[in-house]
Amino acid sequence: MKNVRLTTQEIEQIIAAGVTTLGENLREVRLYGSRCDLEKAGGDIDLIFEIQEASNDKFLDIQRLRSELVRRLGEQKFDILIICENKYFNSERENNFYELISKKSKILWTTND
């Protein structure tokens, strides 16, 4: 993907971490924030993992995702949001944040591919 500041290998490892951690529940992986701006340098990796079914424990899923990302990409800062397709299962804050950033985010992978 040429319009983000991640290598093809990094994108593949992010997707693999999502699939490993969330399995068939994973529907989409998005990148947002400074890594979507080719003019900037550095920055953390801001990720949204959209799932089909509501998670029993989003906090645990985020920790497992972070551990898998660190295992695959090395120690660095990851901001992770897990959001359910059915917005009813997300907090109002999560839905508002997702609505705000989704237009500026880049899809790294989707089940529609």
Secondary structure per residue as TSV (DSSP state, phi and psi in degrees):
chain	resnum	aa	ss	phi	psi
A	1	M	-	360.0	119.4
A	2	K	T	-85.4	-16.9
A	3	N	T	-100.3	21.5
A	4	V	S	-137.0	158.7
A	5	R	S	-94.2	60.6
A	6	L	S	-139.4	148.1
A	7	T	-	-79.5	163.3
A	8	T	H	-58.0	-41.4
A	9	Q	H	-63.8	-41.3
A	10	E	H	-62.8	-43.0
A	11	I	H	-61.5	-45.0
A	12	E	H	-60.4	-39.8
A	13	Q	H	-70.7	-35.3
A	14	I	H	-64.2	-45.8
A	15	I	H	-63.1	-45.0
A	16	A	H	-61.3	-38.6
A	17	A	H	-63.3	-41.5
A	18	G	H	-63.9	-44.9
A	19	V	H	-65.9	-42.7
A	20	T	H	-61.4	-42.3
A	21	T	H	-83.3	-42.2
A	22	L	H	-104.5	-13.5
A	23	G	G	62.2	-144.0
A	24	E	G	-68.8	-10.2
A	25	N	G	-73.0	-20.1
A	26	L	E	-70.4	130.7
A	27	R	E	-115.3	-31.2
A	28	E	E	-160.0	148.2
A	29	V	E	-125.2	127.5
A	30	R	E	-125.3	150.3
A	31	L	E	-112.3	137.9
A	32	Y	E	-138.6	173.8
A	33	G	G	88.0	-157.2
A	34	S	G	-64.1	-25.3
A	35	R	G	-71.2	-8.7
A	36	C	G	-90.3	-5.3
A	37	D	-	-107.8	111.2
A	38	L	T	-67.9	-16.6
A	39	E	T	-84.7	-15.3
A	40	K	-	-93.1	169.5
A	41	A	-	-130.1	153.8
A	42	G	-	65.5	-153.9
A	43	G	-	97.6	156.8
A	44	D	-	-75.7	174.2
A	45	I	E	-105.7	110.7
A	46	D	E	-97.4	119.2
A	47	L	E	-128.9	143.9
A	48	I	E	-119.8	126.7
A	49	F	E	-111.8	112.9
A	50	E	E	-92.6	132.2
A	51	I	E	-118.2	159.0
A	52	Q	S	-80.7	-52.3
A	53	E	S	-99.9	147.2
A	54	A	-	-61.3	141.4
A	55	S	-	-85.6	145.4
A	56	N	S	-73.0	-27.8
A	57	D	-	-150.6	87.0
A	58	K	H	-59.9	-38.4
A	59	F	H	-59.8	-46.5
A	60	L	H	-63.8	-42.5
A	61	D	H	-60.8	-41.2
A	62	I	H	-64.2	-42.5
A	63	Q	H	-64.2	-41.1
A	64	R	H	-65.8	-41.1
A	65	L	H	-61.7	-46.7
A	66	R	H	-59.7	-43.6
A	67	S	H	-62.5	-42.2
A	68	E	H	-68.1	-38.6
A	69	L	H	-64.9	-43.1
A	70	V	H	-64.1	-40.8
A	71	R	H	-60.3	-39.7
A	72	R	H	-85.7	-33.9
A	73	L	H	-117.0	-5.3
A	74	G	-	91.0	168.4
A	75	E	S	-69.2	119.2
A	76	Q	-	-162.7	175.1
A	77	K	-	-86.5	123.9
A	78	F	E	-120.4	130.4
A	79	D	E	-103.7	122.4
A	80	I	E	-123.8	131.4
A	81	L	E	-123.0	128.3
A	82	I	E	-107.4	125.5
A	83	I	E	-130.1	140.9
A	84	C	E	-89.6	140.8
A	85	E	S	-52.8	-43.2
A	86	N	S	-81.1	101.3
A	87	K	G	-58.1	-16.9
A	88	Y	G	-61.2	-30.5
A	89	F	G	-86.9	-2.3
A	90	N	S	-100.4	159.2
A	91	S	-	-72.5	160.8
A	92	E	H	-60.6	-39.1
A	93	R	H	-61.7	-44.3
A	94	E	H	-61.9	-45.8
A	95	N	H	-62.7	-41.9
A	96	N	H	-65.1	-44.0
A	97	F	H	-63.2	-45.2
A	98	Y	H	-61.0	-42.9
A	99	E	H	-61.0	-40.6
A	100	L	H	-67.0	-45.9
A	101	I	H	-93.7	-17.3
A	102	S	H	-60.9	-32.4
A	103	K	T	-69.6	-26.2
A	104	K	T	-99.0	-5.4
A	105	S	-	-84.2	166.1
A	106	K	E	-118.6	131.2
A	107	I	E	-77.1	122.0
A	108	L	E	-90.2	-30.8
A	109	W	E	-162.5	143.9
A	110	T	E	-147.5	155.0
A	111	T	T	-68.6	-12.3
A	112	N	T	-80.0	-5.7
A	113	D	-	-65.8	360.0
